[in-house]
Structures are given as C-alpha cells and as structure tokens.
Amino acid sequence: MEKTRILIADDQPHIFSIIDMSINKSKYDLFYVKNGVEVLKKVGEINPHIIIMDIQMPEMDGYTASMKLKEDPHTSKIPIIILTVREEKIYKTVSNTIGAVFHMTKPFDPDELEEKIESILKLK
C-alpha cells in the first residue's frame, strides 16, 4: 500500500523535528521545505496528498503559496493545513478564504495534527 505523502513547509527546523517524532512514519512519507517558493517546486516533484504550511516564511509566505496552489488545476485539490503562531481571528478567516482545510496554532498538539490528517484522508 502506498504511503500518504505529506509536504511540510516551515522556516523553523524545530517544527520539522516535532512532526517527525510524532507522526506515524509507517503510514506517511514526510517531505520538508523552508518557504513557499520551495513548496511550489516540491509539489511538482512529489505530488503530495496533504500540505502542512506555516503562514510566515521567507521568500514567499504560506498564504501566497496556498493561493498559487489553489489557482492551478493540477494542485487545487490538495488539502492544506495552516500551522502558525498567528491565532487572531483574521488569520483563521484568511486561512478559510484561501481554501485551507484546517487552521492550527503553534504550539500544537501532535496528536491533534495527526487526527486532522486522518480526517482529511477519510474524506478523500
């Protein structure tokens, strides 16, 4: 059975470590990038099933990258989870507007993140 490919975009390496230690790697292949520019490049290479993306990243932020993905018919259906320190309501509203499936704030519960991934996969 093919593993679910998850692309994770964040400019903070400790987030990669937290996710890497907490996600069940027998079910998922995890790929890491540091900004939105790298997201757009990596999506074409690995065709991820889910993207987990921070908002605030250098070169291209998560919102811009998300909007570009949603504009492209080849990537528009990839579910996006926004994972950010920004918890203000306006950021949650913008996440919904750009088509993110979930908006989670840091620090986050790794079990909750995996639950959200599982719920996305059940809907597909």
C-alpha positions as CSV (number, residue, x, y, z in Angstrom):
1,M,0.0,0.0,0.0
2,E,1.3,3.4,-0.9
3,K,2.1,5.8,1.9
4,T,0.5,9.2,2.2
5,R,2.9,11.9,1.1
6,I,2.8,15.0,3.3
7,L,4.7,18.1,2.4
8,I,5.6,20.3,5.4
9,A,6.6,23.9,4.9
10,D,8.0,25.9,7.8
11,D,11.1,28.0,8.3
12,Q,11.6,26.8,11.9
13,P,13.6,23.5,11.9
14,H,12.3,22.5,15.3
15,I,8.8,22.2,13.8
16,F,10.1,19.5,11.5
17,S,11.6,17.7,14.4
18,I,8.3,17.8,16.4
19,I,6.3,16.5,13.4
20,D,9.0,13.9,12.5
21,M,8.9,12.5,16.1
22,S,5.2,12.4,16.4
23,I,3.8,11.4,13.1
24,N,3.4,7.6,12.3
25,K,6.1,7.1,9.6
26,S,4.8,3.7,8.8
27,K,1.8,5.4,7.2
28,Y,3.3,8.7,5.9
29,D,6.2,9.9,3.8
30,L,7.2,13.3,5.1
31,F,8.9,16.0,2.9
32,Y,10.2,19.3,4.3
33,V,10.8,22.7,2.7
34,K,11.5,26.1,4.2
35,N,9.3,28.5,2.2
36,G,6.5,29.0,-0.3
37,V,8.9,29.0,-3.3
38,E,10.1,25.6,-2.3
39,V,6.5,24.4,-1.8
40,L,5.6,25.2,-5.4
41,K,8.7,23.4,-6.7
42,K,8.4,20.3,-4.4
43,V,4.7,19.9,-5.2
44,G,5.5,19.1,-8.8
45,E,8.2,16.6,-7.8
46,I,6.3,14.5,-5.1
47,N,2.6,15.2,-5.8
48,P,1.7,15.3,-2.1
49,H,-1.6,14.1,-0.7
50,I,-1.6,16.9,2.0
51,I,0.4,20.1,2.7
52,I,1.0,21.5,6.1
53,M,2.2,25.0,5.8
54,D,3.2,28.0,8.0
55,I,2.0,31.5,7.2
56,Q,5.1,33.4,7.9
57,M,8.1,32.2,5.8
58,P,10.8,34.0,3.9
59,E,10.8,34.5,0.1
60,M,7.1,33.5,-0.2
61,D,4.6,33.3,2.6
62,G,2.2,30.4,3.1
63,Y,-0.9,32.4,2.1
64,T,0.7,33.4,-1.3
65,A,1.9,29.8,-1.9
66,S,-1.6,28.5,-1.0
67,M,-3.3,30.9,-3.3
68,K,-1.0,29.9,-6.2
69,L,-1.7,26.2,-5.5
70,K,-5.5,26.8,-5.5
71,E,-5.3,28.7,-8.8
72,D,-3.6,25.8,-10.6
73,P,-6.0,23.0,-11.7
74,H,-3.2,20.4,-11.1
75,T,-2.8,21.4,-7.4
76,S,-6.1,23.0,-6.4
77,K,-7.5,19.9,-4.8
78,I,-4.5,19.2,-2.4
79,P,-5.8,19.8,1.2
80,I,-3.8,22.4,3.1
81,I,-3.4,22.7,6.8
82,I,-2.2,26.1,8.0
83,L,0.1,25.7,11.1
84,T,1.1,29.0,12.5
85,V,1.7,31.1,15.7
86,R,-0.9,33.5,14.5
87,E,-4.1,32.8,16.4
88,E,-6.0,36.0,15.8
89,K,-9.4,35.5,14.1
90,I,-8.4,37.4,11.0
91,Y,-5.7,34.8,10.2
92,K,-8.3,32.0,10.6
93,T,-10.7,33.8,8.3
94,V,-8.0,34.3,5.7
95,S,-7.0,30.6,6.0
96,N,-10.6,29.7,5.2
97,T,-10.7,32.2,2.4
98,I,-7.7,30.7,0.6
99,G,-9.1,27.2,0.9
100,A,-7.2,25.7,3.8
101,V,-9.0,22.8,5.4
102,F,-7.7,23.5,8.9
103,H,-6.0,26.3,10.8
104,M,-3.9,25.2,13.8
105,T,-1.9,27.4,16.1
106,K,1.6,26.7,17.5
107,P,2.4,25.4,19.9
108,F,0.3,22.5,18.6
109,D,-0.7,19.1,19.8
110,P,1.0,16.5,17.6
111,D,-1.9,14.0,18.2
112,E,-4.4,16.6,17.1
113,L,-2.4,17.2,13.9
114,E,-2.4,13.5,13.1
115,E,-6.2,13.4,13.8
116,K,-6.7,16.2,11.3
117,I,-4.6,14.4,8.7
118,E,-6.6,11.2,9.3
119,S,-9.9,13.1,8.9
120,I,-8.7,14.6,5.6
121,L,-7.8,11.2,4.3
122,K,-11.2,9.8,5.3
123,L,-12.9,12.5,3.3
124,K,-10.9,11.8,0.2
